[in-house]
Amino acid sequence: MGRRIDKTWIGRVFGFYAEGFRNLSSWGRAVWIVLLIKLFIIFAIIRLIFMPDYLNKNYENDRERGRHVLENLTEN
């Protein structure tokens, strides 16, 4: 069997997944590596390119940002 983490439910869940990843075939590990790289690209790189921090750049304080968001949400 594998190493025992601890008896709490969080430890058991972590141990379950850790044991599963330890026993993956080389093909399974390659699939997980590709998946993690794709997630990194989606959430880190694309966010930087297509989702600039518009509110912080164009408004100086939270009151102005809030007013801008409220105006845009309530437009007809």
C-alpha positions as a printed Julia matrix, in Angstrom:
76×3 Matrix{Float64}:
   0.0    0.0     0.0
   1.0    3.64    0.09
   2.11   5.94    2.84
  -0.56   6.94    5.31
  -1.08  10.74    5.54
  -3.43  11.0     8.53
  -6.92  10.03    9.63
  -8.77  13.26    8.86
 -11.02  13.33    5.8
  -8.73  15.86    4.08
  -5.77  13.57    4.61
  -7.7   10.57    3.29
  -8.8   12.49    0.18
  -5.27  13.74   -0.45
  -3.89  10.24    0.09
  -6.43   8.77   -2.32
  -5.39  11.11   -5.13
  -1.67  10.91   -4.32
  -1.79   7.12   -4.48
  -3.67   7.27   -7.78
  -1.13   9.62   -9.34
   1.77   7.47   -8.09
   0.29   4.45   -9.87
  -0.37   6.16  -13.21
   1.14   4.73  -16.35
   3.54   6.82  -18.38
   0.71   7.53  -20.84
  -1.52   8.81  -18.03
   1.2   11.08  -16.69
   1.76  12.54  -20.16
  -1.95  13.29  -20.45
  -1.95  15.07  -17.08
   1.13  17.1   -18.01
  -0.52  18.23  -21.27
  -3.7   19.08  -19.37
  -1.85  21.16  -16.76
   0.09  23.03  -19.45
  -3.14  23.83  -21.3
  -4.8   25.06  -18.11
  -1.81  27.28  -17.37
  -2.01  28.76  -20.86
  -5.74  29.35  -20.59
  -5.78  30.93  -17.14
  -2.46  32.76  -17.02
  -1.27  33.8   -20.44
  -4.62  34.39  -22.16
  -5.9   36.32  -19.13
  -2.92  38.68  -19.33
  -3.45  39.28  -23.05
  -7.23  39.53  -23.34
  -8.35  40.72  -19.9
  -6.43  43.86  -18.92
  -7.17  45.49  -15.58
  -9.43  48.18  -17.02
 -10.87  49.47  -13.73
  -7.53  50.0   -11.98
  -6.05  51.74  -15.01
  -8.93  54.13  -15.62
 -10.3   54.89  -12.15
  -8.4   56.06   -9.09
 -10.53  54.77   -6.22
 -13.17  52.18   -5.36
 -16.01  54.7    -5.42
 -15.34  55.6    -9.06
 -14.9   51.94  -10.02
 -18.16  51.02   -8.3
 -20.02  53.85  -10.02
 -18.69  52.75  -13.41
 -19.72  49.12  -12.84
 -23.17  50.13  -11.57
 -23.76  52.4   -14.56
 -22.79  49.65  -17.01
 -24.91  47.03  -15.27
 -28.02  49.21  -15.19
 -27.87  50.55  -18.78
 -30.93  49.94  -20.91
